[in-house]
Amino acid sequence: MKDNRAFKFFAMLVIIALLCCLAFFGLGPENARIIKGANEIRTGIDIRGGISAIMVPDYPEGTQGRNVAEDLASARSIMELRLDAQGIFDKSINVDATNNRIIIDIPWAQNETEFDPRKALNELGSTGRLTFREVSDADAMLPLDQIPATGNIILDGEDMKTASQSQNPETGYYNVDLELKESGIEKFAEATGRLVGHYIGIFIDDKCISCPRVNSRINTTKFYIEGSFTLEEAKALADKIRFGALPVALRPVSVDAISAQLGQGALDIAIKAGIVAFVLICLYMIVYYRLPGVLASLALSALVALQILFLANTGVSITLPGIGGIILSMGMGVDANVIIFERIKEELRSGKTIRASVEAGFKRAFVAIMDSNVTTIIVAVVLYILGTGPVKGFGVTLGLGVLLSFITAVFFTKTLLKSVSAFGFARNRKFYGVREGGAEA
Amino acid sequence: MTRFDFVKNRKIFFTISGVLLLIFLVLYLINGAVLDITFRGGTRMSIECEQMVDANLAAVRLEAALNKKVNTSVMETVSGSQGTAKKTIMLRIDVASQTPLTPDEEQLVRDTLVKEGFPVILDSPNNEVVSIEPSIGKETLGKGLLAVLISSVLILIYVAWRFSIMSGFSAAVCAVIALLHDCAVMLGVYVAFRLPFNDVFIAAILTIIGYSINDTIIVYDRIRENAKVMQKSEIGTIVNVSIWQTLSRTINTTLTTLLSVAVLYIFSAANNITSLKGFSFSLIIGCISGTYSSVFIAANLWHWLRTIRLKAKTASAK
């Protein structure tokens, strides 16, 4: 019996130590992490720096009968592709369906200095209406960006299916392969038949991006633009055609451009504050509650380690208020332990043995802890559902902190307290902050 | 040693809270509340400067150029990370208006500053621009208030259910009153110190709701337990004993929580990180108020209401 308890105690110590190591260093080789550590926690825009914007659809006046949710969803996927094409992968674009708008977070690229967020967003949100138009022979001789978008429209973005690039084995140059939807074949066949030897311009809004000459009538869905394209040029043109059209223009109504350096400084300070707060709390607990205080500090380390592991491995972005939430939940995590120890002290004072007091203390404290934690979790859930951005992140860390503190207090602290009595010294009432004799002072 | 009687002295506590809230109300009527740009709508530009600049002069020049009301302030913030951290001087320009500044107007601000000889660093990576339409700000504020309301209702239902022995509903109402008391105190402190309301404040007030109700429930839990054991005692005695029994827990928890929040405040104040500073400051206020309302207000209020109701009952029985 005694050995069993001692074993349990050391097993708990090992588990806590392992958790802390995992939280700090993670597990697995660098390119194939099994468990991510503290350094891999995603940080929000307010820490990393970047643009955070809210964009609303800007329908031309008199537009009717559009399915806004559908338009936004497709606008979102097109914007993602546009950003991917620019090499910006670590962004988040979310459709807020209740308010009909898009919330977009783009972190700064590394070493980015010259960047105009408004301009970037305006470009990102522009519809880029794709059209194929007739271009007069005289206009076709102008530089691309001066060709006027005045000719008859032959096709528009709705008729395009996809675009890609491929190498011409004879010349070594690249072609841009286009594919039409069935809806476009007839119109295109008619126009290309009429315009053999003349020019068709491909426009995004009123900007010409390509102006090929028609070589022959085209009456299939697939055709290509031939030219002395390099791979990059062909790909860029294909991307423009493919991602060209948003169903609706998006207008930024709120733009935050946040400096990365200020955020990083704030993060470092918040972490330092967290460490100092942790040490102070542990000292306070140990001074006030003695042996149980030491055990509670161990349980608290497990709480922090679990919280770090959860955040690192779920990819939740942590924001400045989120860090506040963690520090606060640390303070509150102590609460469960305090309630339990106060109860144990009371039981000890009433003359019970240590073992019976620990048992009774936990039992009685349980209901109080549960009721108080449930109410805090209610608030955290409401925050998560209603909040946006940082407030949402705060809801996550607060709720998680309370939940984990409940688990660590009723599992870690309890097991530690019960098993520590395997050791002779731990059966001395002095170590529980109660005077010898058990009577109330 | 006779212990302090929380129940008999309740009038003192009710008066303290009442007077405090009254002072805040008067201050609000005189001063009004300051809304941050994130709630009012408008544009905030932060531009790094090489040395200290005269914020008022900048405001005058910019107002002349933009033809709009401009508020400016100079902040020293920390920038850079580990080891290389240094103080940075930022000129903050707030233009509150129905529509955010257009890109042209933003450029005009930059051009004006350069033209007037302010030592601004236009290509500094520390520069920031925040523009918000008033509708977005109103929505954030509205959502915050909605969150307070929904949380309160849910907590009311939960407490009424769990504490049916304390005639559930009235206990729940008193718990929520204590909670709103804390919200009011936090709002009041913001008004009194003329601090601007922003979304960070909303986050803080919601945290305190979670925290304050926590404390109240621990006291209620004792009353619930003691009511079973001390059936022969008067309710007033039970309330008093319960508050005393939970007091050392309340003090310890408040101290540890205050400790962690105060550390956050000191660190962010020392380094002038506005968002964290505001956040931790409101948490400190809320923490103190939350503990106060849990110990002195909630259970006492419940007991007081109960006494009034009992009196009314006996009166109508006669």
Interface residues (C-beta under 8 A of the other chain):
Chain A: D46 G49 I54 N99 E112 T113 E114 D116 P117 R118 K119 P252 V253 S254 V255 D256 A257 I258 S259 A260 Q261 L262 Q264 G265 A266 L267 D268 I269 A270 K272 A273 G274 V276 A277 F278 L280 I281 Y284 M285 Y288 L320 P321 I323 G324 G325 I327 L328 M330 G331 M332 V334 D335 V338 I339 E342 E346 R364 V367 A368 D371 S372 N373 V374 T375 T376 I378 V379 A380 V382 L383 L386 G387 T388 P390 V391 F394 L398 V402
Chain B: S46 T77 V78 S79 G80 S81 Q82 A85 T88 P100 P103 E106 D123 P125 N126 N127 E128 V129 V130 S131 I132 E133 S135 I136 E139 T140 K143 G144 L146 A147 I150 S151 L154 I155 Y158 V159 R162 D199 V200 I202 A203 L206 T207 I209 G210 Y211 I213 N214 D215 I217 I218 Y220 D221 R222 E225 Q245 T246 S248 R249 N252 T253 L255 T256 T257 L258 L259 S260 V261 V263 L264 I266 F267 S268 N271 I273 S275 L276 F279 S280 L283
